[in-house]
């Protein structure tokens, strides 16, 4: 049996904090969803998704079932209080060990935040809409500590060479922050190549988070490891998970 693919975050969080992103390898889904699809909203066989999630929990020895969100490209942040519904939100925070946060992506940028002492943890689903609307800022505010006390990790997302957008996307950022224009490069078609990593890093730095690490692996280009909605509209989802190990 192939173990679920997992890319551990390489960042400056305390050792008690675990975070990373799954790959598409090591699951039971078939066809367009092969093989470790963790999204239950993409028309994959529900039994396969449930099996994949169970395999992931076992392989990572998670302390609890992840808090799966119903993501809508917004800015709502929920506090993981130990219950396990399926809240509609695009970010979540936890203030207790053992509570596993989860974000599903297939091109959008997963952002993980942790306090330097490991007591507070957050994750955010940051596609361009969420970034422009302020999902990172809202998550920072919900964590309730000075941003200088946070460290951040950015997981796999679509890279700038593959992410072509229209002028309205660029305007959504530049109208509020003129210097964000540096994250957009005009192409031969008169459209723009957008750099999600640069946009997210700028938002984090502007709001006081100075320790930012990232994997910068392009989900569109790396077909072997990642799902990409822009590459294949019918596809699976990776999960970015974060949790604080329970006290021994």
FENUR-V130261 format. One record per residue. RES is the residue in one letter. OMEGA is omega in whole degrees, -180 to 180 (none if undefined). Layout:
<<RES | OMEGA> <RES | OMEGA>>
This chain:
<<X | 179> <X | 179> <X | 176> <X | 178> <X | -175> <X | 177> <X | -177> <X | 178> <X | 175> <X | -174> <X | -172> <X | 177> <X | 175> <X | -178> <X | 179> <X | -179> <X | 176> <X | 178> <X | 177> <X | -178> <X | 176> <X | 167> <X | 179> <X | -174> <X | 170> <X | 179> <X | -176> <X | 179> <X | -176> <X | 177> <X | -178> <X | -176> <X | -176> <X | -4> <X | -178> <X | 176> <X | -179> <X | 179> <X | -179> <X | -175> <X | -172> <X | 177> <X | 171> <X | 177> <X | -178> <X | 180> <X | 178> <X | 179> <X | 179> <X | 178> <X | 180> <X | 179> <X | 178> <X | 177> <X | -179> <X | 178> <X | -179> <X | -176> <X | -179> <X | -177> <X | -178> <X | -179> <X | 178> <X | 175> <X | 178> <X | 173> <X | -179> <X | -178> <X | 167> <X | -171> <X | -175> <X | -180> <X | 179> <X | -177> <X | -177> <X | 178> <X | 176> <X | 175> <X | 178> <X | -176> <X | -180> <X | 177> <X | -175> <X | 167> <X | 175> <X | -173> <X | 175> <X | -176> <X | 177> <X | 175> <X | 179> <X | 177> <X | 178> <X | -179> <X | -179> <X | 175> <X | 173> <X | 179> <X | -171> <X | 178> <X | -177> <X | 174> <X | 176> <X | 179> <X | 171> <X | 177> <X | 177> <X | -175> <X | 172> <X | -179> <X | 177> <X | 178> <X | 177> <X | 174> <X | -176> <X | 177> <X | 177> <X | -176> <X | -176> <X | -172> <X | 177> <X | 173> <X | -180> <X | 176> <X | -169> <X | 163> <X | -176> <X | -179> <X | 179> <X | 178> <X | -178> <X | -177> <X | 175> <X | -179> <X | 178> <X | -179> <X | -180> <X | 178> <X | 178> <X | -179> <X | -178> <X | 178> <X | 167> <X | 176> <X | 179> <X | -179> <X | 179> <X | 178> <X | -179> <X | 169> <X | -174> <X | 172> <X | 179> <X | -177> <X | -177> <X | 179> <X | 177> <X | -178> <X | -175> <X | -179> <X | -178> <X | -172> <X | 177> <X | -179> <X | 177> <X | -178> <X | -179> <X | 178> <X | 178> <X | -178> <X | 179> <X | 178> <X | -173> <X | 180> <X | 179> <X | -177> <X | -174> <X | -177> <X | 177> <X | 176> <X | 180> <X | -180> <X | -178> <X | 178> <X | -179> <X | 179> <X | -175> <X | -180> <X | -179> <X | 176> <X | -171> <X | 170> <X | -174> <X | -180> <X | -179> <X | -180> <X | 180> <X | 179> <X | -180> <X | 179> <X | 179> <X | 179> <X | -179> <X | -178> <X | 179> <X | -178> <X | 167> <X | 177> <X | -172> <X | 179> <X | -176> <X | 177> <X | -180> <X | 179> <X | 180> <X | 174> <X | -173> <X | -179> <X | -179> <X | -175> <X | -174> <X | -176> <X | -177> <X | -173> <X | -168> <X | 166> <X | 176> <X | 179> <X | -180> <X | 179> <X | 180> <X | -176> <X | 174> <X | -175> <X | -180> <X | 179> <X | 169> <X | 175> <X | 168> <X | -177> <X | 175> <X | 178> <X | 174> <X | -180> <X | 178> <X | 178> <X | 180> <X | none>>
